[in-house]
Amino acid sequence: MKKLDLAIIIYCIFIVLSVMYATQPIQPLLANEFDISVVKASKFTAVIMLFLAIAPIIYGYILEKSNAKKMLMIASAILLITNILLANSKSYETFMFFRTIEALVIPAILTSLMSILANIDKENIKFNMSIYVAATVFGGLVGRVISGFLATNFNYEVVFYSLSFGLFISLFFINKLNYDGEANVVKPKISDIVLILKDKRFFMIYLLMFCVFFVFAGVLNVLPFRLKDISSDISEFQISLLYLGYGMGIIVSLFSKRIINFFKGEINTILIGLGLFIFANSFLLNKSVIFLFVMIFIFCLGMFTVHSVSTGLANSMKQSQKSLTSGMYLTFYYLGGAVGSFLPSIVYQYYGWDIMIYMFIGILIFISFVVFLNKGRFVD
C-alpha cells in the first residue's frame, strides 16, 4: 500500500468519526438552543449508533457489488451537505432530519473505508485493522474536543461548518485514492446467523459487548448534562476535555497483545477490564469535576481493554465466515451503543445520575458473572 493511500484512508476515518461524535459535548447547548429535553438531545448520537448496528445485516442487500471508491465519494458528499444544513437548522425536527440522513450514509462510508483498507494491502491486514481502530478512536476524541472548543469560542454553527470544510478536503483526497475494487459487503443468511448464535462462546462475546458499550455510551452521552448540573458555569470546551480519556483506546489497541500475555489469556484480561470498568463507574458518583476527569481515563481503559480483546477473540474462534462473525460483533456492539445513548438518558431525566450509575454497575456485575461462569468454554 502506498503511504499516500493509507494517509487518505486514515484522514477519512478521522473526519467521519469527528462528525459522529461532534454533537456529544455540545448536547446541553443544543438542548437549550432547541428547547428540548435530555432524552431528545441524546438522539443526536443514538440515531447514528442505530444505523451502524443494522448496517452489517441490512447494507449487504443494499450495497452489494458497489464500487467502494464511488460509494465513498457519494456518501462523503452527502455528509458534507448535511453538515452545512445542520448549521442552518433552526428547529429540533429539522436538525434531527439531517442527522438521520447522516446516520444513513456514515455506515456506507465506514464500510467502504474498511473494505479498501483490507483489500488494498492484503499482506498487512491485521496491522491495517489496528490502524483503522486507532483512527476511529482518535477521530472520536479530537472531534469531541474541537467541537467543544469551537462551540465555546464561537457558536455551534461553526462546529458544523468546520466539519463540512474537513469533508470537502476529504473529497479531494478520495479522488486521489488508487483503488477501483468493490466494497466487501456481506449478504448474511438468517440460518448462518442462528448457527453462530447457537455457539455459546459467540453469544457470550456479543452479549458482553452489548452490555459494555451500553454502559460506555450511556455515561459519555449523559456526562455533559451531569457536568452542567454540577456547575452551570462549565463551558462546552471544558466538558469536551473530559473526553481526553477516550485516547486510552489508542494505547490499548496498540498494546493489546502484551496486555493479554501479561494477564495470561483473553478471558482473564476481559475480567480485569470489567473490574476496572466497575471500579471507575463506582467513583463516577463523585461531584468533583477534576476527580471525574481522572476516573474517565480508568473508565475508558477498562472499556477499551474489554473491546480490543473481545474483537480479537471473536475473529479467531471461527476460521470460516469471519466477515459475518465480525459483522455480528459490530451489530451487537453498536446496538448496545444505540440503546445506551438513549435509554440511560430517560433514567437520568426521571431518577437522576446516581440511580443511572447504580443501574450500570448492576449490568456490569451481571456480565462479569456470565463471563466468569463461561470461562471454561474458551480453553483450547
C-alpha positions in Angstrom: 0.0 0.0 0.0 1.2 3.5 -0.9 1.7 5.7 2.1 -0.5 8.3 0.5 -3.4 5.9 0.2 -3.0 4.9 3.9 -2.9 8.6 4.9 -6.0 9.3 2.9 -7.9 6.5 4.5 -6.8 7.5 8.0 -7.9 11.1 7.3 -11.3 10.0 6.0 -11.9 7.8 9.1 -10.8 10.6 11.4 -13.2 13.2 9.8 -16.2 10.8 9.8 -15.7 9.8 13.4 -15.4 13.5 14.3 -18.8 14.1 12.6 -20.3 11.2 14.5 -19.3 12.5 18.0 -19.2 16.2 17.5 -22.7 16.7 18.9 -21.9 14.9 22.2 -20.1 17.6 24.3 -22.4 20.3 22.9 -25.7 18.4 23.6 -26.6 20.7 26.6 -26.1 23.7 24.3 -28.2 22.2 21.5 -30.9 21.2 24.1 -31.0 24.8 25.2 -31.0 26.1 21.7 -33.9 24.0 20.6 -35.6 23.9 24.0 -35.6 20.1 24.2 -35.1 17.5 27.0 -32.0 15.4 27.7 -33.8 12.5 26.1 -34.4 14.2 22.8 -30.8 15.6 22.7 -29.4 12.1 23.3 -30.9 11.0 20.0 -28.3 13.0 18.0 -25.8 10.3 18.8 -28.2 7.3 19.3 -29.5 7.6 15.7 -26.1 7.1 14.2 -25.3 4.2 16.5 -28.6 2.5 15.5 -27.8 2.6 11.8 -24.2 1.4 12.5 -25.9 -1.6 14.3 -28.1 -2.6 11.4 -25.5 -1.8 8.7 -23.7 -5.2 8.8 -27.1 -7.0 8.2 -29.1 -4.6 6.0 -26.4 -2.9 4.0 -25.3 -6.2 2.5 -28.5 -6.3 0.5 -28.4 -2.6 -0.5 -24.8 -2.1 -1.3 -24.0 -5.5 -2.9 -21.3 -5.2 -5.6 -20.9 -1.4 -5.2 -17.7 0.3 -6.2 -16.1 1.2 -2.9 -14.4 4.4 -4.1 -17.6 5.7 -5.8 -19.7 4.9 -2.8 -17.2 6.6 -0.6 -17.3 9.8 -2.7 -21.1 10.0 -3.0 -21.7 9.3 0.7 -19.0 11.8 1.8 -20.5 14.5 -0.5 -23.9 13.9 1.2 -22.3 14.1 4.6 -20.7 17.4 3.6 -24.1 18.9 2.5 -25.9 17.7 5.6 -23.4 19.3 7.9 -23.9 22.6 6.2 -27.7 22.1 6.6 -27.2 21.2 10.3 -25.5 24.5 10.9 -28.6 26.3 9.4 -31.2 24.2 11.2 -33.4 26.4 13.4 -35.6 23.6 14.9 -35.1 20.3 16.6 -37.1 18.5 13.9 -35.1 19.9 11.0 -31.8 19.2 12.9 -32.9 15.6 13.6 -33.9 15.0 10.0 -30.5 15.9 8.6 -28.8 14.0 11.4 -30.8 10.9 10.4 -29.6 11.3 6.8 -26.0 11.4 8.2 -26.8 8.2 10.1 -27.8 6.6 6.8 -24.6 7.4 4.9 -21.9 7.1 7.7 -22.1 3.2 7.7 -21.6 3.3 3.9 -18.5 5.4 4.3 -17.0 3.3 7.1 -17.8 0.1 5.1 -16.1 1.5 2.0 -13.0 2.6 4.0 -12.7 -0.8 5.8 -13.1 -2.6 2.5 -10.4 -0.5 0.8 -8.1 -0.9 3.8 -8.5 -4.6 3.8 -8.1 -5.2 0.1 -5.5 -2.6 -1.0 -2.8 -4.4 1.1 -3.8 -8.0 1.9 -0.3 -8.8 3.3 -0.8 -6.5 6.3 -4.5 -6.8 7.1 -4.0 -7.2 10.9 -1.8 -4.1 11.0 -4.2 -2.1 8.8 -7.2 -3.1 11.0 -5.3 -1.9 14.1 -4.7 1.4 12.2 -8.4 1.5 11.5 -9.3 1.1 15.2 -6.7 3.7 16.3 -8.0 6.2 13.7 -11.6 5.7 14.8 -10.7 6.4 18.5 -8.5 9.4 17.5 -11.3 10.8 15.4 -13.9 10.4 18.2 -11.5 12.1 20.6 -10.5 15.1 18.5 -14.0 15.5 17.1 -15.4 16.0 20.6 -12.6 18.3 21.8 -12.6 20.6 18.7 -16.4 20.7 18.9 -16.3 21.9 22.5 -13.6 24.4 21.7 -15.4 25.9 18.7 -18.8 26.0 20.4 -17.3 27.8 23.4 -15.3 30.4 21.5 -17.7 30.9 18.6 -21.0 29.1 18.3 -22.4 25.6 17.5 -22.9 26.5 13.8 -19.1 26.9 13.4 -18.7 23.3 14.6 -20.7 22.0 11.6 -19.2 24.4 9.1 -15.7 23.3 10.1 -16.6 19.7 9.7 -18.0 20.4 6.3 -14.7 22.0 5.3 -12.9 18.9 6.6 -15.2 16.7 4.5 -14.6 18.9 1.4 -10.9 18.2 1.8 -11.6 14.5 2.1 -13.5 14.6 -1.3 -10.3 15.9 -2.9 -8.2 13.2 -1.2 -10.7 10.4 -2.1 -10.3 11.3 -5.8 -6.6 10.6 -5.4 -7.1 7.1 -4.0 -5.6 4.3 -6.1 -8.3 1.7 -5.7 -11.1 0.6 -8.0 -12.5 -2.6 -6.4 -15.9 -3.4 -5.0 -16.9 -2.9 -1.4 -16.6 -6.1 0.6 -20.2 -6.1 1.9 -21.5 -9.4 3.4 -25.0 -10.6 2.5 -25.9 -12.7 5.6 -28.3 -15.6 5.7 -30.7 -15.9 8.7 -29.7 -19.6 9.0 -26.0 -18.6 9.3 -26.7 -16.0 12.0 -28.8 -18.5 14.0 -26.0 -21.1 13.8 -23.4 -18.6 15.1 -25.7 -17.5 17.9 -26.1 -21.2 19.0 -22.4 -21.2 19.8 -22.5 -20.1 23.4 -19.0 -18.6 23.1 -20.1 -16.2 20.4 -23.4 -15.4 22.2 -21.4 -14.6 25.3 -19.0 -12.3 23.5 -21.9 -10.5 21.7 -23.8 -10.1 25.0 -20.7 -8.8 26.7 -20.1 -6.1 24.1 -23.7 -5.1 24.1 -23.6 -4.6 27.9 -20.2 -2.9 27.9 -20.9 -0.4 25.1 -24.4 0.2 26.6 -22.7 1.4 29.8 -19.9 3.3 27.9 -22.2 5.1 25.6 -24.7 5.9 28.4 -22.1 7.5 30.6 -20.4 9.5 27.8 -23.7 10.7 26.4 -25.2 11.9 29.7 -21.9 13.2 31.1 -22.3 16.7 29.6 -25.6 17.2 31.3 -24.2 15.9 34.6 -21.4 18.4 34.4 -23.8 21.2 33.8 -25.8 20.1 36.8 -22.6 20.1 39.0 -21.6 23.6 37.7 -23.7 25.7 35.3 -20.6 27.8 34.6 -18.7 25.0 33.0 -18.1 25.6 29.3 -18.5 23.2 26.3 -14.7 23.2 25.9 -14.2 22.2 29.5 -16.8 19.4 29.0 -15.0 18.2 25.9 -11.7 17.9 27.8 -13.3 15.1 29.9 -13.3 13.0 26.8 -9.5 13.0 26.6 -9.7 9.7 28.5 -11.0 8.3 25.2 -7.5 8.4 24.0 -6.8 5.3 26.2 -8.3 3.3 23.3 -5.3 4.1 21.1 -2.8 2.9 23.7 -4.8 -0.3 24.5 -5.3 -1.2 20.8 -1.6 -0.9 20.1 -0.5 -2.9 23.2 -3.4 -5.4 23.4 -1.2 -8.5 22.7 1.2 -7.5 25.5 -1.7 -6.9 27.9 -3.2 -10.4 27.1 0.2 -12.0 27.7 0.6 -10.2 31.0 -2.7 -11.4 32.3 -2.2 -14.9 30.8 -5.1 -15.2 28.4 -8.0 -13.3 26.8 -10.8 -14.1 29.4 -8.5 -13.1 32.3 -7.8 -9.8 30.5 -11.6 -9.3 29.9 -12.4 -9.9 33.6 -9.6 -7.4 34.6 -11.0 -4.9 32.1 -14.5 -5.4 33.5 -13.1 -5.0 37.1 -11.6 -1.6 36.1 -14.8 -0.6 34.4 -16.9 -1.4 37.5 -14.3 0.4 39.7 -14.4 3.6 37.6 -18.2 3.5 37.4 -18.4 3.3 41.2 -16.4 6.6 41.5 -18.5 8.5 38.9 -20.9 9.2 41.8 -18.4 11.9 42.9 -19.3 15.5 42.3 -15.7 16.8 41.7 -15.1 17.7 38.0 -11.3 17.1 38.4 -12.0 13.7 40.0 -14.4 12.7 37.2 -11.7 13.7 34.7 -9.3 11.2 36.2 -11.9 8.5 36.6 -12.9 8.8 32.9 -9.3 7.7 32.0 -9.7 4.5 34.1 -13.3 4.1 32.7 -12.0 4.2 29.1 -9.1 2.0 29.9 -11.4 -0.7 31.3 -13.8 -0.5 28.4 -11.2 -0.5 25.6 -9.4 -3.4 27.2 -12.6 -5.5 27.0 -13.4 -4.2 23.5 -9.9 -4.8 21.9 -9.6 -8.3 23.4 -13.2 -9.3 22.6 -12.7 -8.2 19.0 -9.7 -10.4 18.5 -11.3 -13.3 20.3 -14.5 -13.1 18.2 -12.4 -13.1 15.0 -10.2 -16.0 16.0 -12.9 -18.5 17.1 -14.2 -19.4 13.7 -11.9 -19.7 10.7 -14.8 -19.6 8.2 -17.4 -16.8 7.9 -15.1 -14.3 9.5 -16.9 -11.4 7.8 -20.2 -12.5 9.2 -18.9 -13.1 12.8 -17.2 -9.7 12.8 -20.3 -8.1 11.3 -22.5 -9.5 14.0 -20.0 -8.4 16.6 -20.4 -4.8 15.3 -24.1 -5.2 15.3 -24.3 -6.1 19.0 -21.6 -3.5 19.8 -23.4 -0.6 18.1 -26.9 -1.8 19.2 -25.6 -1.6 22.8 -24.3 1.9 21.9 -27.6 3.0 20.4 -29.7 1.8 23.3 -27.1 3.1 25.7 -27.2 6.5 24.1 -30.9 6.8 24.6 -32.3 4.6 27.5 -30.0 5.9 30.3 -31.0 9.5 29.4 -34.5 8.6 30.4 -33.4 7.1 33.7 -31.2 10.2 34.2 -34.1 12.6 33.5 -36.6 10.9 35.8 -34.4 9.3 38.6 -31.0 11.2 38.4 -27.4 10.4 37.9 -26.8 8.2 40.9 -29.6 5.7 40.0 -28.3 5.6 36.4 -24.8 4.7 37.7 -26.2 2.0 40.0 -28.0 0.5 37.0 -24.7 0.4 35.1 -22.8 -1.2 37.9 -25.6 -3.9 38.2 -25.3 -4.6 34.5 -21.5 -4.9 34.6 -21.6 -7.2 37.7 -24.1 -9.4 35.8 -22.0 -9.7 32.7 -18.8 -10.2 34.7 -20.5 -13.2 36.4 -21.6 -14.5 33.0 -18.1 -14.3 31.6 -16.6 -15.9 34.7 -19.1 -18.9 34.5 -18.3 -19.4 30.8 -14.5 -19.1 31.2 -14.0 -22.9 30.6 -15.6 -22.7 27.1 -12.6 -20.7 25.8 -9.9 -23.2 26.9 -8.4 -25.0 23.9 
